[in-house]
């Protein structure tokens, strides 16, 4: 237990938080990994005051962009060196497989490295003159920004907010999810070390675990916090947007999804089967972009679904530490109860449970929060099961005939986060991809991510954009300068 941090990071200092104690549990075994004392609202205030001072400190404020890039390169290096340790911590805390958590740690390192390179090559614009003056545009930091992240992919989500925020010249208050704070605290140690090595104020980062309604709310409402980046549920996102609107500060919100995956009649069936399974059952379905609604062309429907169900039944369920595991436990007992309740709802709506629909049995599973990969059929797209985000290993399958009707059903959702299309016809893929309401469309692949490619959601799936080279600009304010060049007197000159 001792190798897990139990202190939190307040204003660059490691110490016991002033809030309530919080047990963080290994979902594969049910054992307590560590007891943290969470942040109090006083800790948040102290962190925000120190962050504002650090952001204004000339040692940080006056760094040129390529000098800030050195910090990001160093964080990337240290994150990569610690990738195995970060992966082990995240697997213990979230239940994810080590293959996935190692990829997430390397993805975090890649995000810092990519944004360092972006900083090295960032340009400002001299805008075309429209009179006797030279006009130019510059970007400046906001100051203190809040980053609030969910429990499903902590280290990669943390990097997606901290890296552009630091690249832009800000200080960051990070609020990790109450269920999974450990890997964010480890990343905090790495970033604090990099700051100290370069002689920069360590108060540029605080990591403040705790209950969202207390700690998250204190971060969002704090008068010194000038921007919020939030990933999580749509209802929480709405309440954050309301507070941000009252404060007149920008907020980016990456929210839920109920993403359609589409298997056309001309799909490569082998590729589609593997991709559909990976899209919903990797991460045990605990992913905002999970392909949770499967539309299969009527001509293929029966044979495709039969084969899918037979393969899903063979997926290996177990602890994330076992290299053979494909589907780990769900993150928490409460979350497993919620997923099980959704499957009961599906039954009450008349669903046919083709496989799964229960927790696995046997001594290997009894202390963990496991749930079997589940495939449901026989429900219309307007059923609650097809409309609400379950966030677990639950797939609903629906046949379709006509492409216009398919588009109507795929778009008949409050969400618009992602979409998968399986087809051999590049024209059909293009036309379909352009018609679907989704921020990301994967064609003959699924769940691929790139730091260079913007990520956003439509409708209730969110507001604003993460990733891409413009991510840094989203954490800055733009200022325009006019330089008068005319020798002529100004209009009211004497």
C-alpha positions as CSV (number, residue, x, y, z in Angstrom):
1,X,0.0,0.0,0.0
2,X,2.8,2.4,0.9
3,X,4.0,2.9,-2.7
4,X,0.7,4.7,-3.5
5,X,0.7,8.4,-2.7
6,X,-1.6,9.4,0.2
7,X,-0.7,13.1,0.1
8,X,-2.2,15.6,-2.3
9,X,-0.5,18.5,-4.2
10,X,-1.6,21.9,-3.0
11,X,0.2,25.0,-4.4
12,X,3.3,22.9,-5.3
13,X,3.5,21.3,-1.8
14,X,2.8,17.7,-1.0
15,X,0.7,17.4,2.1
16,X,-2.4,15.8,3.7
17,X,-5.6,17.4,2.3
18,X,-8.0,19.2,4.7
19,X,-11.0,17.3,3.4
20,X,-12.7,14.0,4.3
21,X,-10.7,10.8,4.0
22,X,-11.3,8.8,0.8
23,X,-10.6,5.1,0.2
24,X,-9.5,4.3,-3.3
25,X,-10.3,0.6,-4.1
26,X,-8.8,-1.9,-6.5
27,X,-11.9,-3.0,-8.5
28,X,-10.4,-6.4,-9.4
29,X,-10.0,-7.4,-5.8
30,X,-12.2,-5.0,-3.7
31,X,-9.1,-4.2,-1.6
32,X,-8.4,-0.6,-0.5
33,X,-5.2,0.6,-2.2
34,X,-4.8,3.9,-0.3
35,X,-6.7,6.3,2.0
36,X,-6.3,9.9,0.9
37,X,-7.3,13.0,2.7
38,X,-9.1,14.9,0.0
39,X,-8.8,18.6,-0.7
40,X,-10.9,21.0,1.3
41,X,-12.4,24.2,-0.2
42,X,-9.7,26.1,1.8
43,X,-7.1,23.9,0.0
44,X,-8.7,24.9,-3.4
45,X,-8.6,28.6,-2.4
46,X,-4.9,28.4,-1.3
47,X,-4.0,26.5,-4.5
48,X,-5.8,29.1,-6.7
49,X,-4.1,32.1,-4.9
50,X,-0.7,30.4,-5.3
51,X,-1.4,29.5,-8.9
52,X,-2.3,33.1,-9.7
53,X,1.0,34.3,-8.1
54,X,3.0,31.6,-10.0
55,X,1.3,32.4,-13.3
56,X,2.3,36.1,-12.8
57,X,5.9,35.3,-11.6
58,X,8.3,36.7,-14.2
59,X,10.3,33.5,-14.0
60,X,7.3,31.9,-15.8
61,X,5.4,34.7,-17.3
62,X,8.4,36.0,-19.3
63,X,9.5,32.7,-20.7
64,X,9.4,32.7,-24.5
65,X,7.3,29.9,-26.1
66,X,10.4,27.8,-27.1
67,X,11.5,28.0,-23.5
68,X,8.1,26.8,-22.2
69,X,8.5,24.0,-24.8
70,X,11.6,22.8,-22.8
71,X,9.4,22.1,-19.8
72,X,6.9,20.1,-21.9
73,X,9.7,18.1,-23.5
74,X,11.1,17.3,-20.0
75,X,7.6,16.2,-18.7
76,X,7.3,14.0,-21.8
77,X,10.6,12.4,-21.1
78,X,9.9,11.7,-17.4
79,X,6.4,10.4,-18.2
80,X,7.9,8.0,-20.7
81,X,10.5,6.8,-18.2
82,X,7.8,6.2,-15.6
83,X,5.3,4.6,-18.1
84,X,5.4,1.1,-16.5
85,X,4.8,2.5,-13.0
86,X,2.1,4.9,-14.2
87,X,0.4,1.9,-16.0
88,X,0.6,-0.3,-12.9
89,X,-0.9,2.4,-10.7
90,X,-3.7,3.1,-13.2
91,X,-4.5,-0.6,-13.6
92,X,-4.7,-1.0,-9.8
93,X,-7.0,2.0,-9.4
94,X,-9.2,1.7,-12.5
95,X,-9.2,-2.1,-13.3
96,X,-8.1,-1.4,-16.9
97,X,-5.7,-3.9,-18.6
98,X,-2.0,-3.2,-18.4
99,X,-1.8,-3.1,-22.2
100,X,-4.3,-0.2,-22.2
101,X,-2.9,1.7,-19.3
102,X,0.7,1.5,-20.7
103,X,-0.7,2.9,-24.0
104,X,-2.5,5.7,-22.0
105,X,0.8,6.6,-20.2
106,X,2.7,6.8,-23.5
107,X,-0.2,8.8,-25.0
108,X,0.2,11.3,-22.2
109,X,3.9,11.6,-22.9
110,X,3.1,12.0,-26.6
111,X,0.7,14.8,-25.9
112,X,3.3,16.8,-24.0
113,X,5.9,16.1,-26.7
114,X,3.5,17.1,-29.6
115,X,2.5,20.4,-27.9
116,X,6.1,21.2,-27.1
117,X,6.9,20.9,-30.8
118,X,3.8,23.0,-31.6
119,X,5.1,25.7,-29.2
120,X,8.5,25.7,-30.9
121,X,6.8,26.4,-34.2
122,X,3.9,28.6,-33.1
123,X,3.4,31.9,-35.1
124,X,1.6,35.1,-34.5
125,X,0.0,37.1,-37.4
126,X,0.7,40.5,-38.7
127,X,-2.8,41.1,-40.2
128,X,-3.2,42.9,-43.5
129,X,-3.2,46.7,-42.9
130,X,-6.4,48.5,-43.8
131,X,-5.1,52.0,-43.1
132,X,-2.1,54.0,-42.0
133,X,-1.2,51.5,-39.3
134,X,0.4,48.1,-38.8
135,X,-1.9,45.6,-37.1
136,X,-0.8,42.5,-35.3
137,X,-2.3,39.8,-33.1
138,X,-0.7,38.2,-30.0
139,X,-1.9,35.5,-27.7
140,X,-1.4,35.7,-23.9
141,X,-2.2,33.3,-21.1
142,X,-5.5,33.3,-19.2
143,X,-3.8,32.9,-15.8
144,X,-5.3,30.1,-13.7
145,X,-7.3,27.3,-15.4
146,X,-9.3,24.4,-13.9
147,X,-9.2,20.9,-15.3
148,X,-11.7,18.4,-14.1
149,X,-11.4,14.8,-15.3
150,X,-13.4,11.5,-15.1
151,X,-12.2,8.1,-13.8
152,X,-12.0,6.2,-17.1
153,X,-8.6,7.3,-18.6
154,X,-7.0,9.6,-16.0
155,X,-3.4,10.0,-17.2
156,X,-4.2,10.6,-20.9
157,X,-7.1,13.0,-20.1
158,X,-4.9,14.9,-17.6
159,X,-2.2,15.4,-20.3
160,X,-4.9,16.6,-22.8
161,X,-5.7,19.5,-20.4
162,X,-2.5,20.2,-18.5
163,X,-0.2,20.1,-21.6
164,X,-2.0,22.9,-23.6
165,X,-2.6,24.9,-20.4
166,X,1.1,25.0,-19.5
167,X,2.1,25.4,-23.1
168,X,-0.1,28.5,-23.2
169,X,1.6,29.9,-20.1
170,X,-1.1,29.2,-17.4
171,X,-1.2,27.6,-14.0
172,X,-3.5,24.5,-13.5
173,X,-5.8,23.3,-10.8
174,X,-6.4,19.6,-11.6
175,X,-9.4,17.8,-10.0
176,X,-9.1,14.1,-10.7
177,X,-12.1,11.8,-10.2
178,X,-12.8,10.7,-6.6
179,X,-12.7,7.0,-7.6
180,X,-9.3,7.1,-9.4
181,X,-7.0,9.8,-8.0
182,X,-3.7,7.8,-7.8
183,X,-2.3,8.1,-11.3
184,X,-3.0,11.8,-11.5
185,X,-1.0,12.3,-8.2
186,X,1.9,10.3,-9.8
187,X,1.7,12.6,-12.9
188,X,1.7,15.6,-10.5
189,X,5.0,14.3,-9.0
190,X,6.5,14.1,-12.4
191,X,5.4,17.6,-13.4
192,X,6.5,19.2,-10.1
193,X,9.9,17.5,-10.5
194,X,10.2,19.0,-14.1
195,X,9.2,22.5,-12.8
196,X,11.8,22.3,-10.0
197,X,14.6,21.1,-12.3
198,X,14.0,24.1,-14.6
199,X,13.8,26.6,-11.6
200,X,10.1,27.3,-12.3
201,X,7.4,27.8,-9.6
202,X,6.0,24.5,-8.5
203,X,2.7,26.1,-7.6
204,X,1.9,26.1,-11.4
205,X,0.2,22.8,-10.7
206,X,-2.1,21.6,-7.9
207,X,-3.7,18.1,-7.9
208,X,-6.9,18.3,-5.7
209,X,-8.8,15.0,-5.4
210,X,-12.2,14.8,-3.8
211,X,-15.9,14.9,-4.4
212,X,-16.9,16.8,-7.5
213,X,-19.8,18.5,-5.7
214,X,-17.3,20.0,-3.2
215,X,-13.9,20.2,-4.8
216,X,-14.9,20.4,-8.4
217,X,-17.5,23.0,-7.6
218,X,-15.0,25.1,-5.6
219,X,-12.5,25.0,-8.6
220,X,-15.2,26.1,-11.1
221,X,-16.6,28.9,-8.9
222,X,-13.2,30.3,-7.7
223,X,-13.0,33.9,-8.9
224,X,-9.3,33.4,-10.0
225,X,-10.1,30.5,-12.3
226,X,-10.5,32.0,-15.8
227,X,-11.2,28.8,-17.9
228,X,-12.5,25.3,-17.3
229,X,-11.8,22.1,-19.2
230,X,-14.2,19.4,-18.2
231,X,-14.6,15.8,-19.3
232,X,-17.5,13.8,-17.8
233,X,-21.2,13.4,-17.7
234,X,-23.6,15.7,-19.6
235,X,-25.6,16.9,-16.5
236,X,-22.4,17.9,-14.7
237,X,-21.2,19.6,-17.9
238,X,-24.4,21.7,-18.1
239,X,-24.1,22.9,-14.5
240,X,-20.4,23.8,-15.2
241,X,-21.4,25.7,-18.4
242,X,-24.0,27.7,-16.4
243,X,-21.4,28.8,-13.8
244,X,-18.9,29.6,-16.5
245,X,-21.6,31.6,-18.3
246,X,-22.3,33.7,-15.2
247,X,-18.5,34.2,-14.7
248,X,-18.1,35.0,-18.4
249,X,-15.3,32.6,-18.8
250,X,-14.7,30.0,-21.5
251,X,-15.4,26.3,-20.8
252,X,-14.7,23.3,-23.0
253,X,-16.9,20.3,-22.2
254,X,-16.2,16.7,-23.4
255,X,-19.4,14.9,-22.4
256,X,-21.3,11.6,-23.1
257,X,-22.0,9.6,-26.2
258,X,-24.2,6.8,-27.6
259,X,-22.2,6.3,-30.7
260,X,-23.5,4.4,-33.7
261,X,-21.4,1.9,-35.6
262,X,-22.6,0.9,-39.0
263,X,-21.9,-2.3,-40.9
264,X,-22.8,-1.9,-44.6
265,X,-23.7,-4.8,-46.8
266,X,-20.2,-4.5,-48.5
267,X,-18.2,-4.5,-45.3
268,X,-15.2,-6.7,-44.7
269,X,-17.0,-8.9,-42.2
270,X,-13.8,-10.1,-40.4
271,X,-12.5,-6.6,-39.9
272,X,-16.0,-5.3,-38.8
273,X,-16.4,-8.1,-36.3
274,X,-13.1,-7.3,-34.6
275,X,-13.7,-3.6,-34.8
276,X,-17.2,-3.6,-33.4
277,X,-16.1,-5.8,-30.4
278,X,-13.1,-3.6,-29.7
279,X,-15.2,-0.4,-30.1
280,X,-17.6,-1.4,-27.3
281,X,-15.9,-4.0,-25.1
282,X,-12.4,-2.6,-24.8
283,X,-12.1,-0.6,-21.5
284,X,-15.1,-2.7,-20.5
285,X,-17.3,-0.2,-22.4
286,X,-16.3,2.6,-20.0
287,X,-15.5,5.0,-22.7
288,X,-17.4,8.1,-23.9
289,X,-16.7,7.1,-27.6
290,X,-17.7,3.5,-27.1
291,X,-19.6,2.2,-30.2
292,X,-22.7,1.2,-28.2
293,X,-25.4,1.1,-31.0
294,X,-24.7,-1.3,-33.8
295,X,-26.6,-1.0,-37.1
296,X,-26.1,-3.9,-39.4
297,X,-27.5,-4.1,-43.0
298,X,-30.5,-6.4,-43.1
299,X,-28.9,-8.7,-45.7
300,X,-26.0,-9.5,-43.2
301,X,-27.8,-9.0,-39.9
302,X,-28.5,-12.6,-38.9
303,X,-25.2,-14.1,-39.8
304,X,-23.2,-11.1,-38.5
305,X,-24.9,-11.0,-35.2
306,X,-24.7,-14.8,-34.7
307,X,-21.0,-14.8,-35.3
308,X,-20.5,-11.6,-33.1
309,X,-22.4,-13.3,-30.2
310,X,-20.3,-16.4,-30.5
311,X,-17.1,-14.4,-30.4
312,X,-18.2,-12.1,-27.6
313,X,-19.0,-15.1,-25.4
314,X,-15.3,-16.1,-25.7
315,X,-13.8,-12.7,-24.7
316,X,-11.6,-13.3,-21.7
317,X,-12.8,-11.5,-18.6
318,X,-10.4,-11.0,-15.7
319,X,-8.1,-8.7,-13.8
320,X,-6.2,-6.1,-15.8
321,X,-2.9,-7.4,-14.5
322,X,-3.4,-10.7,-16.4
323,X,-1.9,-10.4,-19.9
324,X,-4.6,-12.6,-21.3
325,X,-7.5,-10.4,-20.1
326,X,-9.5,-8.5,-22.7
327,X,-12.3,-7.2,-20.5
328,X,-11.4,-6.0,-17.0
329,X,-13.6,-5.2,-14.1
330,X,-15.8,-2.1,-14.0
331,X,-14.4,0.8,-12.0
332,X,-16.5,0.6,-8.9
333,X,-19.3,-1.4,-7.2
334,X,-21.7,1.5,-7.7
335,X,-21.0,1.7,-11.3
336,X,-21.5,-2.0,-11.8
337,X,-24.8,-1.7,-10.1
338,X,-25.7,1.1,-12.6
339,X,-24.8,-1.0,-15.6
340,X,-26.7,-4.1,-14.3
341,X,-29.7,-1.8,-13.7
342,X,-29.6,-0.7,-17.4
343,X,-29.6,-4.4,-18.5
344,X,-32.6,-5.0,-16.3
345,X,-34.3,-1.9,-17.9
346,X,-33.5,-3.4,-21.3
347,X,-35.2,-6.7,-20.3
348,X,-38.2,-4.7,-19.1
349,X,-38.3,-2.9,-22.5
350,X,-38.5,-6.3,-24.2
351,X,-34.8,-6.8,-25.2
352,X,-33.5,-10.3,-26.0
353,X,-30.2,-10.8,-24.1
354,X,-28.1,-12.7,-26.7
355,X,-25.1,-13.1,-24.3
356,X,-23.9,-11.7,-21.0
357,X,-26.5,-9.9,-19.0
358,X,-25.0,-10.8,-15.6
359,X,-21.8,-10.8,-13.5
360,X,-19.5,-13.7,-14.2
361,X,-19.6,-16.5,-11.6
362,X,-16.8,-18.2,-9.7
363,X,-14.3,-17.5,-7.0
364,X,-12.0,-15.6,-9.3
365,X,-14.6,-12.9,-9.8
366,X,-16.4,-12.7,-6.5
367,X,-14.5,-9.8,-4.9
368,X,-14.2,-7.8,-8.1
369,X,-16.7,-5.6,-9.9
370,X,-17.0,-7.7,-13.1
371,X,-19.8,-7.7,-15.6
372,X,-20.0,-9.9,-18.7
373,X,-19.9,-8.4,-22.2
374,X,-23.5,-8.2,-23.2
375,X,-25.3,-8.0,-26.5
376,X,-29.0,-7.0,-26.6
377,X,-31.4,-7.3,-29.6
378,X,-35.0,-6.6,-30.4
379,X,-35.3,-3.0,-29.2
380,X,-36.2,0.0,-31.4
381,X,-33.8,2.9,-31.5
382,X,-36.2,5.1,-29.5
383,X,-36.1,2.7,-26.5
384,X,-34.4,4.1,-23.4
385,X,-31.7,1.4,-23.7
386,X,-30.8,2.7,-27.2
387,X,-30.9,6.4,-26.2
388,X,-29.2,6.5,-22.8
389,X,-25.5,6.2,-22.1
390,X,-24.8,3.0,-20.2
391,X,-21.0,3.4,-20.0
392,X,-20.4,-0.4,-19.7
393,X,-19.9,-3.5,-21.8
394,X,-23.4,-3.4,-23.3
395,X,-24.1,-3.4,-27.0
396,X,-27.5,-2.9,-28.7
397,X,-27.9,-4.3,-32.2
398,X,-30.4,-3.0,-34.8
399,X,-31.0,-4.0,-38.4
400,X,-31.3,-1.4,-41.1
401,X,-32.4,-1.5,-44.7
402,X,-32.4,1.9,-46.3
403,X,-29.5,4.3,-45.9
404,X,-31.6,7.5,-45.4
405,X,-33.5,5.7,-42.7
406,X,-30.1,4.6,-41.2
407,X,-28.9,8.2,-41.1
408,X,-32.2,9.3,-39.4
409,X,-31.8,6.7,-36.7
410,X,-28.1,7.2,-36.2
411,X,-28.7,10.9,-35.7
412,X,-31.8,10.4,-33.6
413,X,-29.9,10.8,-30.3
414,X,-29.2,13.7,-28.0
415,X,-25.5,12.8,-28.4
416,X,-23.1,13.3,-31.3
417,X,-19.6,12.2,-30.2
418,X,-18.4,9.4,-32.5
419,X,-19.4,7.0,-35.2
420,X,-17.9,3.9,-36.9
421,X,-18.5,2.9,-40.5
422,X,-17.5,-0.5,-42.0
423,X,-17.5,-0.6,-45.7
424,X,-15.4,-1.3,-48.8
425,X,-16.9,1.6,-50.8
426,X,-15.0,4.8,-50.3
427,X,-17.7,7.0,-51.8
428,X,-20.4,5.6,-49.6
429,X,-18.1,6.0,-46.6
430,X,-17.4,9.7,-47.4
431,X,-21.1,10.5,-48.0
432,X,-22.2,8.7,-44.9
433,X,-19.5,10.2,-42.7
434,X,-20.5,13.7,-43.8
435,X,-24.2,13.0,-42.9
436,X,-23.7,11.7,-39.4
437,X,-23.8,14.2,-36.5
438,X,-20.5,13.3,-34.7
439,X,-17.3,15.0,-33.9
440,X,-15.2,11.9,-34.9
441,X,-16.0,9.3,-37.5
442,X,-13.8,6.2,-37.9
443,X,-13.9,4.4,-41.2
444,X,-12.8,0.7,-41.2
445,X,-11.2,1.3,-37.8
446,X,-12.3,2.5,-34.3
447,X,-11.0,4.2,-31.2
448,X,-7.8,5.5,-32.9
449,X,-6.5,8.7,-31.5
450,X,-3.9,11.3,-32.5
451,X,-2.6,14.3,-30.6
452,X,-2.6,16.2,-33.8
453,X,-6.3,15.7,-34.6
454,X,-9.0,17.8,-33.0
455,X,-11.5,16.0,-30.9
456,X,-15.0,17.4,-30.1
457,X,-18.6,16.5,-29.7
458,X,-21.9,17.8,-31.2
459,X,-25.2,18.3,-29.4
460,X,-25.2,17.0,-25.8
461,X,-21.7,15.5,-26.4
462,X,-20.0,18.7,-25.6
463,X,-18.7,22.2,-26.4
464,X,-15.3,23.2,-27.7
465,X,-12.4,21.2,-28.9
466,X,-9.4,19.3,-27.4
467,X,-6.2,18.1,-29.1
468,X,-4.7,19.5,-32.3
469,X,-2.2,22.4,-32.6
470,X,-5.0,24.9,-31.8
471,X,-5.4,23.4,-28.4
472,X,-2.8,25.9,-27.0
473,X,-4.8,28.8,-28.4
474,X,-7.9,27.6,-26.6
475,X,-6.0,28.3,-23.3
476,X,-5.0,31.8,-24.3
477,X,-6.6,35.2,-24.8
478,X,-6.0,37.1,-28.1
479,X,-4.9,40.7,-28.1
480,X,-4.6,43.0,-31.1
481,X,-2.0,45.8,-31.4
482,X,-2.3,48.8,-33.8
483,X,0.9,50.8,-34.6
484,X,0.2,54.1,-36.3
485,X,2.5,54.8,-39.2
486,X,1.2,58.0,-40.7
487,X,3.1,61.3,-40.5
488,X,-0.2,63.2,-40.9
489,X,-1.8,64.8,-37.8
490,X,-4.6,62.9,-36.1
491,X,-8.1,64.2,-36.8
492,X,-8.4,66.3,-33.6
493,X,-4.8,67.5,-33.6
494,X,-4.5,71.1,-32.7
